[in-house]
């Protein structure tokens, strides 16, 4: 039996698994007991579901589908099998039900964790004639799946009333910053953008494959993400009242009269405020604005002069291209992601001022392409030519190729460093307001 799987040794795999599970436990410890079965976002399950889903997914994917083991608890593995992504609240079929208590869910999780960890340490997880295990596919799937949900859980917690959150003792104050830098753009010449993961990558989700190159015409791109200060001009100019700026979905999804502003903003006593993770604070003008794809597109139309959201390929060209024709692993080069390069890997519970990480800028001088918030694109989430569903999680991408989801690139403050790679693709519905997503505009040359 090999001690290495897809380039990772078993010790590293076990440590990654432990890190995931410890981080999840720490998260659920911040939810007040009376909020455990609540749904701060109606389009998502209650918190209790996710504490059961994470260990159940590990069992279902690695032990049952991969290794052919019997259930740890068949009822729990069915109950907690899959999340939801309805178009609106009318599509939520879940009704009030009696969930297991947290003690019961954690007891199940402990049993599941022991079985999964034992498999990581001692079982044969790279079986060439088993498509679920081949190349360590199943174990890599569960290790990347959990931090994705840790990000989802954070933006769900963001909507929870403050008195239902248990503040961590080591909580750091947000970095507010002063006035944002003056907006400016840089020109990116025509060139090639390589999309997708390399064939020899240790792991890739199915929507990252196959790798291919596309030509990108010259364009200019904002150096900084659109800030709260920038977007405030759009709000105060009546941008939310001008139907000509909006797509049909976005216009229909605008929030009620008197709340025509991004979801993360609030307005009280004549002041604009930011709904932070732990406190309501005066709107930090130098932070990137978090908006939907529809709001971002409306802003770009309002700016005029051909402003629009970048395509996925243009994002790649701006982030990973370089004047010498090479393509970098990251905007800053080939060095691995760390806390000097951007606001990701749970560095902060909120954004930071744009341009706070000069060591993370791209070869063209574009700031914050990775970190501080996902970047909306104008590219519908769709398969690359030659797409094949992954054996370990065949419904992961295919269920969302519906023309209603849009590609996002980069990373947010709640994106684990293991997911920070050029080929990674995130996606959400165009009017979904809860995710940590920012944007910048481009113009064709």
Helices and strands as residue ranges (DSSP letters): E 4-5, E 8-9, H 10-28, G 33-35, H 47-58, I 59-66, H 74-79, G 89-91, H 102-122, G 134-136, H 137-158, G 162-164, E 185-188, E 191-195, G 206-208, E 212-216, E 219-222, H 228-236, G 239-241, G 243-245, H 248-253, E 265-268, E 271-275, E 280-282, H 293-303, E 308-309, H 312-320, G 358-360, E 373-380, H 395-398, E 405-411, G 417-419, E 426-429, E 437-438, E 441-444
